[in-house]
């Protein structure tokens, strides 16, 4: 494993230690907030985005997720 991959794995483990989300958590977020938080478009597939990126110390909990369109 390369040094970059090792650092990424370490950040992911640290983020998950602070909190994790389940598929049900993400589905609930989409029920409450069914459109892209940036542009407001709805009716298209939305992607999970970490508000505070994992690489900057953000966690993987539902409180750090927001739905964004691919654009």
PDB file of N, CA, C and O in Angstrom, chain B, residues numbered from 101:
ATOM      1  N   UNK B 101       0.849  -1.173   0.000  1.00  0.00           N
ATOM      2  CA  UNK B 101       0.000   0.000   0.000  1.00  0.00           C
ATOM      3  C   UNK B 101       0.895   1.236   0.000  1.00  0.00           C
ATOM      4  O   UNK B 101       1.873   1.304   0.744  1.00  0.00           O
ATOM      5  N   UNK B 102       0.554   2.210  -0.837  1.00  0.00           N
ATOM      6  CA  UNK B 102       1.367   3.418  -0.927  1.00  0.00           C
ATOM      7  C   UNK B 102       1.169   4.301   0.298  1.00  0.00           C
ATOM      8  O   UNK B 102       0.225   4.113   1.066  1.00  0.00           O
ATOM      9  N   UNK B 103       2.055   5.253   0.470  1.00  0.00           N
ATOM     10  CA  UNK B 103       1.968   6.174   1.608  1.00  0.00           C
ATOM     11  C   UNK B 103       0.697   7.009   1.532  1.00  0.00           C
ATOM     12  O   UNK B 103       0.089   7.307   2.561  1.00  0.00           O
ATOM     13  N   UNK B 104       0.288   7.390   0.320  1.00  0.00           N
ATOM     14  CA  UNK B 104      -0.938   8.177   0.145  1.00  0.00           C
ATOM     15  C   UNK B 104      -2.152   7.368   0.574  1.00  0.00           C
ATOM     16  O   UNK B 104      -3.023   7.879   1.278  1.00  0.00           O
ATOM     17  N   UNK B 105      -2.215   6.116   0.157  1.00  0.00           N
ATOM     18  CA  UNK B 105      -3.335   5.257   0.537  1.00  0.00           C
ATOM     19  C   UNK B 105      -3.355   5.012   2.044  1.00  0.00           C
ATOM     20  O   UNK B 105      -4.424   4.956   2.651  1.00  0.00           O
ATOM     21  N   UNK B 106      -2.194   4.868   2.638  1.00  0.00           N
ATOM     22  CA  UNK B 106      -2.102   4.647   4.078  1.00  0.00           C
ATOM     23  C   UNK B 106      -2.629   5.869   4.831  1.00  0.00           C
ATOM     24  O   UNK B 106      -3.384   5.725   5.793  1.00  0.00           O
ATOM     25  N   UNK B 107      -2.237   7.065   4.400  1.00  0.00           N
ATOM     26  CA  UNK B 107      -2.729   8.296   5.047  1.00  0.00           C
ATOM     27  C   UNK B 107      -4.244   8.420   4.890  1.00  0.00           C
ATOM     28  O   UNK B 107      -4.944   8.809   5.825  1.00  0.00           O
ATOM     29  N   UNK B 108      -4.739   8.086   3.702  1.00  0.00           N
ATOM     30  CA  UNK B 108      -6.188   8.153   3.467  1.00  0.00           C
ATOM     31  C   UNK B 108      -6.929   7.189   4.388  1.00  0.00           C
ATOM     32  O   UNK B 108      -7.947   7.553   4.977  1.00  0.00           O
ATOM     33  N   UNK B 109      -6.433   5.978   4.512  1.00  0.00           N
ATOM     34  CA  UNK B 109      -7.048   4.985   5.397  1.00  0.00           C
ATOM     35  C   UNK B 109      -7.049   5.462   6.842  1.00  0.00           C
ATOM     36  O   UNK B 109      -8.027   5.265   7.564  1.00  0.00           O
ATOM     37  N   UNK B 110      -5.960   6.085   7.262  1.00  0.00           N
ATOM     38  CA  UNK B 110      -5.862   6.596   8.637  1.00  0.00           C
ATOM     39  C   UNK B 110      -6.895   7.704   8.869  1.00  0.00           C
ATOM     40  O   UNK B 110      -7.540   7.739   9.916  1.00  0.00           O
ATOM     41  N   UNK B 111      -7.053   8.615   7.889  1.00  0.00           N
ATOM     42  CA  UNK B 111      -8.052   9.693   8.016  1.00  0.00           C
ATOM     43  C   UNK B 111      -9.459   9.115   8.082  1.00  0.00           C
ATOM     44  O   UNK B 111     -10.284   9.572   8.873  1.00  0.00           O
ATOM     45  N   UNK B 112      -9.735   8.115   7.256  1.00  0.00           N
ATOM     46  CA  UNK B 112     -11.060   7.497   7.247  1.00  0.00           C
ATOM     47  C   UNK B 112     -11.350   6.806   8.573  1.00  0.00           C
ATOM     48  O   UNK B 112     -12.457   6.920   9.098  1.00  0.00           O
ATOM     49  N   UNK B 113     -10.392   6.105   9.110  1.00  0.00           N
ATOM     50  CA  UNK B 113     -10.572   5.461  10.413  1.00  0.00           C
ATOM     51  C   UNK B 113     -10.819   6.495  11.509  1.00  0.00           C
ATOM     52  O   UNK B 113     -11.673   6.290  12.372  1.00  0.00           O
ATOM     53  N   UNK B 114     -10.081   7.599  11.479  1.00  0.00           N
ATOM     54  CA  UNK B 114     -10.266   8.665  12.475  1.00  0.00           C
ATOM     55  C   UNK B 114     -11.650   9.291  12.332  1.00  0.00           C
ATOM     56  O   UNK B 114     -12.299   9.582  13.336  1.00  0.00           O
ATOM     57  N   UNK B 115     -12.112   9.502  11.095  1.00  0.00           N
ATOM     58  CA  UNK B 115     -13.428  10.092  10.863  1.00  0.00           C
ATOM     59  C   UNK B 115     -14.530   9.163  11.360  1.00  0.00           C
ATOM     60  O   UNK B 115     -15.509   9.620  11.951  1.00  0.00           O
ATOM     61  N   UNK B 116     -14.378   7.887  11.126  1.00  0.00           N
ATOM     62  CA  UNK B 116     -15.395   6.927  11.565  1.00  0.00           C
ATOM     63  C   UNK B 116     -15.390   6.754  13.077  1.00  0.00           C
ATOM     64  O   UNK B 116     -16.417   6.413  13.664  1.00  0.00           O
ATOM     65  N   UNK B 117     -14.252   6.985  13.713  1.00  0.00           N
ATOM     66  CA  UNK B 117     -14.196   6.908  15.173  1.00  0.00           C
ATOM     67  C   UNK B 117     -15.020   8.032  15.793  1.00  0.00           C
ATOM     68  O   UNK B 117     -15.533   7.884  16.903  1.00  0.00           O
ATOM     69  N   UNK B 118     -15.153   9.157  15.086  1.00  0.00           N
ATOM     70  CA  UNK B 118     -15.948  10.282  15.585  1.00  0.00           C
ATOM     71  C   UNK B 118     -17.444  10.062  15.363  1.00  0.00           C
ATOM     72  O   UNK B 118     -18.263  10.699  16.026  1.00  0.00           O
ATOM     73  N   UNK B 119     -17.804   9.183  14.455  1.00  0.00           N
ATOM     74  CA  UNK B 119     -19.211   8.898  14.172  1.00  0.00           C
ATOM     75  C   UNK B 119     -19.359   8.347  12.776  1.00  0.00           C
ATOM     76  O   UNK B 119     -18.584   8.685  11.881  1.00  0.00           O
ATOM     77  N   UNK B 120     -20.349   7.501  12.585  1.00  0.00           N
ATOM     78  CA  UNK B 120     -20.617   6.929  11.269  1.00  0.00           C
ATOM     79  C   UNK B 120     -22.093   7.057  10.957  1.00  0.00           C
ATOM     80  O   UNK B 120     -22.913   7.310  11.841  1.00  0.00           O
ATOM     81  N   UNK B 121     -22.419   6.879   9.692  1.00  0.00           N
ATOM     82  CA  UNK B 121     -23.822   6.899   9.285  1.00  0.00           C
ATOM     83  C   UNK B 121     -24.181   5.549   8.666  1.00  0.00           C
ATOM     84  O   UNK B 121     -23.319   4.793   8.218  1.00  0.00           O
ATOM     85  N   UNK B 122     -25.470   5.282   8.659  1.00  0.00           N
ATOM     86  CA  UNK B 122     -25.986   4.063   8.038  1.00  0.00           C
ATOM     87  C   UNK B 122     -26.718   4.427   6.757  1.00  0.00           C
ATOM     88  O   UNK B 122     -26.963   5.602   6.482  1.00  0.00           O
ATOM     89  N   UNK B 123     -27.060   3.429   5.991  1.00  0.00           N
ATOM     90  CA  UNK B 123     -27.854   3.661   4.782  1.00  0.00           C
ATOM     91  C   UNK B 123     -29.191   4.315   5.147  1.00  0.00           C
ATOM     92  O   UNK B 123     -29.684   5.182   4.425  1.00  0.00           O
ATOM     93  N   UNK B 124     -29.766   3.892   6.267  1.00  0.00           N
ATOM     94  CA  UNK B 124     -31.036   4.467   6.725  1.00  0.00           C
ATOM     95  C   UNK B 124     -30.871   5.948   7.085  1.00  0.00           C
ATOM     96  O   UNK B 124     -31.759   6.755   6.808  1.00  0.00           O
ATOM     97  N   UNK B 125     -29.742   6.306   7.700  1.00  0.00           N
ATOM     98  CA  UNK B 125     -29.480   7.717   8.008  1.00  0.00           C
ATOM     99  C   UNK B 125     -29.475   8.547   6.729  1.00  0.00           C
ATOM    100  O   UNK B 125     -30.087   9.613   6.674  1.00  0.00           O
ATOM    101  N   UNK B 126     -28.780   8.055   5.697  1.00  0.00           N
ATOM    102  CA  UNK B 126     -28.691   8.789   4.441  1.00  0.00           C
ATOM    103  C   UNK B 126     -30.069   8.894   3.778  1.00  0.00           C
ATOM    104  O   UNK B 126     -30.416   9.950   3.248  1.00  0.00           O
ATOM    105  N   UNK B 127     -30.846   7.827   3.801  1.00  0.00           N
ATOM    106  CA  UNK B 127     -32.191   7.866   3.216  1.00  0.00           C
ATOM    107  C   UNK B 127     -33.079   8.867   3.945  1.00  0.00           C
ATOM    108  O   UNK B 127     -33.893   9.542   3.314  1.00  0.00           O
ATOM    109  N   UNK B 128     -32.933   8.973   5.263  1.00  0.00           N
ATOM    110  CA  UNK B 128     -33.688   9.957   6.033  1.00  0.00           C
ATOM    111  C   UNK B 128     -33.277  11.376   5.660  1.00  0.00           C
ATOM    112  O   UNK B 128     -34.131  12.255   5.539  1.00  0.00           O
ATOM    113  N   UNK B 129     -31.991  11.606   5.480  1.00  0.00           N
ATOM    114  CA  UNK B 129     -31.518  12.927   5.044  1.00  0.00           C
ATOM    115  C   UNK B 129     -32.163  13.294   3.711  1.00  0.00           C
ATOM    116  O   UNK B 129     -32.598  14.430   3.523  1.00  0.00           O
ATOM    117  N   UNK B 130     -32.226  12.334   2.783  1.00  0.00           N
ATOM    118  CA  UNK B 130     -32.823  12.604   1.478  1.00  0.00           C
ATOM    119  C   UNK B 130     -34.330  12.848   1.566  1.00  0.00           C
ATOM    120  O   UNK B 130     -34.877  13.596   0.756  1.00  0.00           O
ATOM    121  N   UNK B 131     -35.005  12.232   2.531  1.00  0.00           N
ATOM    122  CA  UNK B 131     -36.433  12.496   2.714  1.00  0.00           C
ATOM    123  C   UNK B 131     -36.663  13.917   3.221  1.00  0.00           C
ATOM    124  O   UNK B 131     -37.597  14.595   2.794  1.00  0.00           O
ATOM    125  N   UNK B 132     -35.809  14.355   4.127  1.00  0.00           N
ATOM    126  CA  UNK B 132     -35.951  15.686   4.710  1.00  0.00           C
ATOM    127  C   UNK B 132     -35.446  16.769   3.754  1.00  0.00           C
ATOM    128  O   UNK B 132     -36.009  17.862   3.691  1.00  0.00           O
ATOM    129  N   UNK B 133     -34.388  16.460   3.018  1.00  0.00           N
ATOM    130  CA  UNK B 133     -33.728  17.421   2.149  1.00  0.00           C
ATOM    131  C   UNK B 133     -33.550  16.799   0.767  1.00  0.00           C
ATOM    132  O   UNK B 133     -32.443  16.378   0.431  1.00  0.00           O
ATOM    133  N   UNK B 134     -34.618  16.729  -0.054  1.00  0.00           N
ATOM    134  CA  UNK B 134     -34.573  15.970  -1.301  1.00  0.00           C
ATOM    135  C   UNK B 134     -33.959  16.695  -2.500  1.00  0.00           C
ATOM    136  O   UNK B 134     -34.039  16.199  -3.624  1.00  0.00           O
ATOM    137  N   UNK B 135     -33.356  17.846  -2.281  1.00  0.00           N
ATOM    138  CA  UNK B 135     -32.747  18.577  -3.384  1.00  0.00           C
ATOM    139  C   UNK B 135     -31.296  18.941  -3.055  1.00  0.00           C
ATOM    140  O   UNK B 135     -30.865  18.886  -1.903  1.00  0.00           O
ATOM    141  N   UNK B 136     -30.567  19.312  -4.099  1.00  0.00           N
ATOM    142  CA  UNK B 136     -29.165  19.704  -3.927  1.00  0.00           C
ATOM    143  C   UNK B 136     -29.104  20.948  -3.033  1.00  0.00           C
ATOM    144  O   UNK B 136     -29.834  21.913  -3.257  1.00  0.00           O
ATOM    145  N   UNK B 137     -28.242  20.921  -2.033  1.00  0.00           N
ATOM    146  CA  UNK B 137     -28.158  22.072  -1.119  1.00  0.00           C
ATOM    147  C   UNK B 137     -27.470  23.259  -1.775  1.00  0.00           C
ATOM    148  O   UNK B 137     -27.637  24.390  -1.319  1.00  0.00           O
ATOM    149  N   UNK B 138     -26.707  23.030  -2.828  1.00  0.00           N
ATOM    150  CA  UNK B 138     -26.003  24.129  -3.494  1.00  0.00           C
ATOM    151  C   UNK B 138     -26.882  24.835  -4.520  1.00  0.00           C
ATOM    152  O   UNK B 138     -26.980  26.062  -4.504  1.00  0.00           O
ATOM    153  N   UNK B 139     -27.530  24.073  -5.422  1.00  0.00           N
ATOM    154  CA  UNK B 139     -28.279  24.714  -6.512  1.00  0.00           C
ATOM    155  C   UNK B 139     -29.790  24.543  -6.403  1.00  0.00           C
ATOM    156  O   UNK B 139     -30.536  25.209  -7.120  1.00  0.00           O
ATOM    157  N   UNK B 140     -30.257  23.650  -5.508  1.00  0.00           N
ATOM    158  CA  UNK B 140     -31.689  23.477  -5.300  1.00  0.00           C
ATOM    159  C   UNK B 140     -32.385  22.550  -6.277  1.00  0.00           C
ATOM    160  O   UNK B 140     -33.593  22.341  -6.160  1.00  0.00           O
ATOM    161  N   UNK B 141     -31.665  21.988  -7.237  1.00  0.00           N
ATOM    162  CA  UNK B 141     -32.291  21.093  -8.206  1.00  0.00           C
ATOM    163  C   UNK B 141     -32.777  19.829  -7.501  1.00  0.00           C
ATOM    164  O   UNK B 141     -32.135  19.324  -6.581  1.00  0.00           O
ATOM    165  N   UNK B 142     -33.930  19.330  -7.956  1.00  0.00           N
ATOM    166  CA  UNK B 142     -34.426  18.076  -7.402  1.00  0.00           C
ATOM    167  C   UNK B 142     -34.847  17.168  -8.545  1.00  0.00           C
ATOM    168  O   UNK B 142     -34.907  17.593  -9.699  1.00  0.00           O
ATOM    169  N   UNK B 143     -35.135  15.925  -8.220  1.00  0.00           N
ATOM    170  CA  UNK B 143     -35.545  14.964  -9.234  1.00  0.00           C
ATOM    171  C   UNK B 143     -34.392  14.276  -9.941  1.00  0.00           C
ATOM    172  O   UNK B 143     -34.603  13.555 -10.916  1.00  0.00           O
ATOM    173  N   UNK B 144     -33.175  14.491  -9.461  1.00  0.00           N
ATOM    174  CA  UNK B 144     -32.021  13.807 -10.032  1.00  0.00           C
ATOM    175  C   UNK B 144     -31.277  13.099  -8.898  1.00  0.00           C
ATOM    176  O   UNK B 144     -31.454  13.449  -7.731  1.00  0.00           O
ATOM    177  N   UNK B 145     -30.449  12.108  -9.229  1.00  0.00           N
ATOM    178  CA  UNK B 145     -29.684  11.439  -8.173  1.00  0.00           C
ATOM    179  C   UNK B 145     -28.752  12.418  -7.450  1.00  0.00           C
ATOM    180  O   UNK B 145     -28.079  13.237  -8.076  1.00  0.00           O
ATOM    181  N   UNK B 146     -28.733  12.313  -6.142  1.00  0.00           N
ATOM    182  CA  UNK B 146     -27.875  13.173  -5.330  1.00  0.00           C
ATOM    183  C   UNK B 146     -26.767  12.354  -4.701  1.00  0.00           C
ATOM    184  O   UNK B 146     -26.935  11.168  -4.414  1.00  0.00           O
ATOM    185  N   UNK B 147     -25.631  13.004  -4.490  1.00  0.00           N
ATOM    186  CA  UNK B 147     -24.469  12.338  -3.926  1.00  0.00           C
ATOM    187  C   UNK B 147     -24.224  12.816  -2.505  1.00  0.00           C
ATOM    188  O   UNK B 147     -24.577  13.937  -2.139  1.00  0.00           O
ATOM    189  N   UNK B 148     -23.614  11.951  -1.713  1.00  0.00           N
ATOM    190  CA  UNK B 148     -23.225  12.322  -0.353  1.00  0.00           C
ATOM    191  C   UNK B 148     -22.026  13.250  -0.426  1.00  0.00           C
ATOM    192  O   UNK B 148     -21.063  12.989  -1.147  1.00  0.00           O
ATOM    193  N   UNK B 149     -22.098  14.333   0.328  1.00  0.00           N
ATOM    194  CA  UNK B 149     -20.965  15.241   0.437  1.00  0.00           C
ATOM    195  C   UNK B 149     -20.714  15.486   1.912  1.00  0.00           C
ATOM    196  O   UNK B 149     -21.651  15.712   2.678  1.00  0.00           O
ATOM    197  N   UNK B 150     -19.456  15.443   2.309  1.00  0.00           N
ATOM    198  CA  UNK B 150     -19.104  15.760   3.689  1.00  0.00           C
ATOM    199  C   UNK B 150     -18.933  17.277   3.809  1.00  0.00           C
ATOM    200  O   UNK B 150     -18.127  17.868   3.090  1.00  0.00           O
ATOM    201  N   UNK B 151     -19.675  17.897   4.696  1.00  0.00           N
ATOM    202  CA  UNK B 151     -19.606  19.345   4.887  1.00  0.00           C
ATOM    203  C   UNK B 151     -18.183  19.742   5.271  1.00  0.00           C
ATOM    204  O   UNK B 151     -17.589  20.619   4.644  1.00  0.00           O
ATOM    205  N   UNK B 152     -17.649  19.107   6.282  1.00  0.00           N
ATOM    206  CA  UNK B 152     -16.228  19.252   6.625  1.00  0.00           C
ATOM    207  C   UNK B 152     -15.547  18.006   6.051  1.00  0.00           C
ATOM    208  O   UNK B 152     -15.780  16.898   6.533  1.00  0.00           O
ATOM    209  N   UNK B 153     -14.712  18.180   5.033  1.00  0.00           N
ATOM    210  CA  UNK B 153     -14.093  17.020   4.390  1.00  0.00           C
ATOM    211  C   UNK B 153     -13.348  16.122   5.376  1.00  0.00           C
ATOM    212  O   UNK B 153     -12.769  16.590   6.356  1.00  0.00           O
ATOM    213  N   UNK B 154     -13.379  14.829   5.092  1.00  0.00           N
ATOM    214  CA  UNK B 154     -12.664  13.880   5.938  1.00  0.00           C
ATOM    215  C   UNK B 154     -11.177  14.224   5.991  1.00  0.00           C
ATOM    216  O   UNK B 154     -10.525  14.041   7.019  1.00  0.00           O
ATOM    217  N   UNK B 155     -10.651  14.722   4.878  1.00  0.00           N
ATOM    218  CA  UNK B 155      -9.229  15.061   4.829  1.00  0.00           C
ATOM    219  C   UNK B 155      -8.870  16.240   5.726  1.00  0.00           C
ATOM    220  O   UNK B 155      -7.697  16.463   6.028  1.00  0.00           O
ATOM    221  N   UNK B 156      -9.888  16.998   6.152  1.00  0.00           N
ATOM    222  CA  UNK B 156      -9.651  18.134   7.044  1.00  0.00           C
ATOM    223  C   UNK B 156     -10.146  17.857   8.463  1.00  0.00           C
ATOM    224  O   UNK B 156     -10.309  18.777   9.265  1.00  0.00           O
ATOM    225  N   UNK B 157     -10.381  16.588   8.762  1.00  0.00           N
ATOM    226  CA  UNK B 157     -10.774  16.209  10.115  1.00  0.00           C
ATOM    227  C   UNK B 157     -12.263  16.062  10.340  1.00  0.00           C
ATOM    228  O   UNK B 157     -12.696  15.887  11.479  1.00  0.00           O
ATOM    229  N   UNK B 158     -13.065  16.129   9.277  1.00  0.00           N
ATOM    230  CA  UNK B 158     -14.503  15.946   9.412  1.00  0.00           C
ATOM    231  C   UNK B 158     -14.851  14.514   9.775  1.00  0.00           C
ATOM    232  O   UNK B 158     -14.050  13.600   9.577  1.00  0.00           O
ATOM    233  N   UNK B 159     -16.049  14.327  10.305  1.00  0.00           N
ATOM    234  CA  UNK B 159     -16.479  12.984  10.693  1.00  0.00           C
ATOM    235  C   UNK B 159     -17.411  12.402   9.629  1.00  0.00           C
ATOM    236  O   UNK B 159     -17.834  13.102   8.708  1.00  0.00           O
ATOM    237  N   UNK B 160     -17.720  11.131   9.767  1.00  0.00           N
ATOM    238  CA  UNK B 160     -18.569  10.419   8.814  1.00  0.00           C
ATOM    239  C   UNK B 160     -19.985  10.247   9.370  1.00  0.00           C
ATOM    240  O   UNK B 160     -20.710   9.344   8.952  1.00  0.00           O
ATOM    241  N   UNK B 161     -20.375  11.103  10.301  1.00  0.00           N
ATOM    242  CA  UNK B 161     -21.694  10.997  10.915  1.00  0.00           C
ATOM    243  C   UNK B 161     -22.735  11.714  10.055  1.00  0.00           C
ATOM    244  O   UNK B 161     -22.374  12.502   9.181  1.00  0.00           O
ATOM    245  N   UNK B 162     -24.019  11.451  10.293  1.00  0.00           N
ATOM    246  CA  UNK B 162     -25.079  12.107   9.523  1.00  0.00           C
ATOM    247  C   UNK B 162     -25.048  13.635   9.642  1.00  0.00           C
ATOM    248  O   UNK B 162     -25.505  14.340   8.742  1.00  0.00           O
ATOM    249  N   UNK B 163     -24.518  14.135  10.734  1.00  0.00           N
ATOM    250  CA  UNK B 163     -24.479  15.578  10.950  1.00  0.00           C
ATOM    251  C   UNK B 163     -23.481  16.276  10.045  1.00  0.00           C
ATOM    252  O   UNK B 163     -23.496  17.502   9.938  1.00  0.00           O
ATOM    253  N   UNK B 164     -22.616  15.516   9.392  1.00  0.00           N
ATOM    254  CA  UNK B 164     -21.611  16.094   8.501  1.00  0.00           C
ATOM    255  C   UNK B 164     -21.896  15.751   7.041  1.00  0.00           C
ATOM    256  O   UNK B 164     -21.008  15.878   6.198  1.00  0.00           O
ATOM    257  N   UNK B 165     -23.111  15.323   6.727  1.00  0.00           N
ATOM    258  CA  UNK B 165     -23.469  14.964   5.360  1.00  0.00           C
ATOM    259  C   UNK B 165     -24.480  15.941   4.789  1.00  0.00           C
ATOM    260  O   UNK B 165     -25.338  16.464   5.500  1.00  0.00           O
ATOM    261  N   UNK B 166     -24.360  16.175   3.489  1.00  0.00           N
ATOM    262  CA  UNK B 166     -25.343  16.981   2.771  1.00  0.00           C
ATOM    263  C   UNK B 166     -25.507  16.415   1.363  1.00  0.00           C
ATOM    264  O   UNK B 166     -24.550  15.884   0.800  1.00  0.00           O
ATOM    265  N   UNK B 167     -26.711  16.520   0.783  1.00  0.00           N
ATOM    266  CA  UNK B 167     -26.920  16.026  -0.571  1.00  0.00           C
ATOM    267  C   UNK B 167     -26.523  17.076  -1.614  1.00  0.00           C
ATOM    268  O   UNK B 167     -26.933  18.234  -1.531  1.00  0.00           O
ATOM    269  N   UNK B 168     -25.726  16.658  -2.585  1.00  0.00           N
ATOM    270  CA  UNK B 168     -25.312  17.530  -3.681  1.00  0.00           C
ATOM    271  C   UNK B 168     -25.533  16.808  -5.014  1.00  0.00           C
ATOM    272  O   UNK B 168     -25.413  15.586  -5.094  1.00  0.00           O
ATOM    273  N   UNK B 169     -25.858  17.578  -6.057  1.00  0.00           N
ATOM    274  CA  UNK B 169     -25.935  16.990  -7.389  1.00  0.00           C
ATOM    275  C   UNK B 169     -24.512  16.850  -7.922  1.00  0.00           C
ATOM    276  O   UNK B 169     -23.576  17.410  -7.351  1.00  0.00           O
ATOM    277  N   UNK B 170     -24.349  16.112  -9.005  1.00  0.00           N
ATOM    278  CA  UNK B 170     -23.017  15.864  -9.554  1.00  0.00           C
ATOM    279  C   UNK B 170     -22.387  17.126 -10.140  1.00  0.00           C
ATOM    280  O   UNK B 170     -21.169  17.188 -10.305  1.00  0.00           O
ATOM    281  N   UNK B 171     -23.195  18.122 -10.451  1.00  0.00           N
ATOM    282  CA  UNK B 171     -22.648  19.347 -11.040  1.00  0.00           C
ATOM    283  C   UNK B 171     -22.018  20.180  -9.975  1.00  0.00           C
ATOM    284  O   UNK B 171     -21.496  21.257 -10.262  1.00  0.00           O
TER     285      UNK B 171
END
